[in-house]
């Protein structure tokens, strides 16, 4: 690879073009008067209270899953907009790549990038058949390509790799618990448990009530973590159920069902996830927070809002069309739903000014968001793919995939065809034959033993299609929306180069990264260049493939990003995971006694910086095992500097074989910390900047 350009910029008033006002950034001095957290019902007030050094400070982290920074306006999200403007506005925030929930959940929990945490995506290759040791009652050996947003999956991974947590790094929440803080994680299943992962470890097949309060989609159901007797009694006294509601909004199968994705003929949901999230908010504000305040102990609370992410995925405003895509009324309602959830938390917090005055509130999003394309490219062109040339039909003869559109698992199908090797679906077993996977043939009629595409997009290429032989498979693909992970169990560099050369020729691909252990691959940059090569316990992908991205509105490019996505969802619905700036640009803001007021931070920051910064604020000592760690965001803290030096770099790989494209990576440096704006093949990734000619 070659470094194509290097630009150094001193950040202060020179970069005020990023700011929301023309006022110069002023140094912030610590005051004895601590600003109370704002709500949408009134201005910030200042009250004389105790010095912030007299009591340990509390912390609330609110994660608005899939919230794009540019969508936070006084009209769309008044609570978040007011908190951002009154506190710290992180104007150059970054999601960790791949821009996926579980990758960023681990970063938000531990401060480490995926090369250390093993969370390379939402779906990974585990290297073993899940539940092979019967870690939970009534479970049988399962997939090698698990979807991580599942508590039992996470618990089994813990037992298999490391009982302290397969992520192998301590989390902010576990540190708080160890330091005597009350702790809670509430909201979306999967990322909630990641915040204190050891709490899911079963004892004799049963998970005991965790010390950290864990409330998510599976609460009260199979796979859910139990409440303590005390909390269960409190919920009962309040008239709150001990079973979390589903996403159906009490209207299953209707357009009001938030969990309804629809299909290529029927539109998805037209309603945000109100009922479930209202339950989570009620549990937090009526039971958990009052108990924590009554204990007079410091607390750390993480609330993970599924909206707007879940609604953007399933929204039915734009079936088959990339405009308006994820910018229709259903998405706006989902953003408002998340904003109202935050408002409810702040209202409950501000009911006791003494508690509010010593509580920091941080709002972040795990990633941005994009509209899905499974057919359209910029300028009216259509994507070309072997997989898109087939008619995918149900057994009744109806089209299961819109004509000429990419099916789920298109990358696995195309790669299988190119390598002339059989393809099997690791998530579909032949009926009556456990451990025997359904063969995939897009030209065939569907039967009990043959499918046209892998149902979740994951694929085993080569081998026998039997669970006991998975490690002998030539290539394993896990579908992750805007990026796919490719594993080559043999570690064969020649096969990795062959796969890369083919993928670089496909018009839906934009950039490839290769495992450092394989060696240099023409057309690809090393995984270490994006912090995906480290101390991970799970198998590290051989290749990571980024898909193409573009915008439908040049005036608002990052709010209107479209990505080719390997997904079961439809064109016009929502996805993320790519290296386009629309996915890497997440919302982030903070307010409280430890953060500056009315400060626009134009220095790059990322989700990996948050727990490192918050641990420093709470005076916790982190003991990292890996080196891929975020920094303390000193410039945002009271008394911190306003000026930090930032360098910008464009890194370019060697060209792919056959005079193919080069993978280009835009990097910003703050000291030793690295931030990734965009990456891919030039002209195929939104926000990607080419090297400056010398």
Secondary structure, 3 states (H helix, E strand, C coil): CEEEEEEEEEECHHHHHHCCCCCCCCCCCCCCEEECCCECCECCCEEECCCCCCCCCEEEEEEECCCEHHHCCCCCCHHHHHHHHHCEEECCEECCCCCCHHHHHHHHHHCECHHHHCCCCCECCCCCCCCCCCCCCCCCCCCCCCECCCHHHHHHHHHHHCCCCCCCCCCHHHHHHHCCCEEEEEECCCHHHHCCHHHHCCECCECCCCCCEEEECCCCCCCCCCCCHHHHHHHHHHCCCCCCCCCCCCCCCCCCCCCCCCCCCCCCECCCCHHHHHHHHHHHHHHHHHHHHHHCCCEEEEEEECCCHHHHHHECCCCCCCCCHHHCHHHHHHHHHHHHHHHHHHHHHHCCHHHHCCEEEEEECCCCCEEEECCECHHHCECCCCHHHCCCECCCCCECCCCCCCCCCHHHHHHHHHHCCCEEEEEEECCCCCCEEEEECCCCCCCCCEECCCCCCCEEECCCCEHHHHHHCCEEEEEEECEEEEECCCCCHHHHHHHHHHHHCCCCEEEEEECHHHCCCCCCEEHHHHCCCCCCCCCCCCEEEEECEEECCHHHCCCCEEEECECCCCCCCEECCCCCHHHHCECEEEECCCECCCEEECCCEEHHHHHHHHHHHCCCCCCCCCCCECCCCHHHECCCCCCEEEEEEEEECCCCCCCCCCEEEEEEEECCEEEEEEEEECCCCCCCCCCCCC
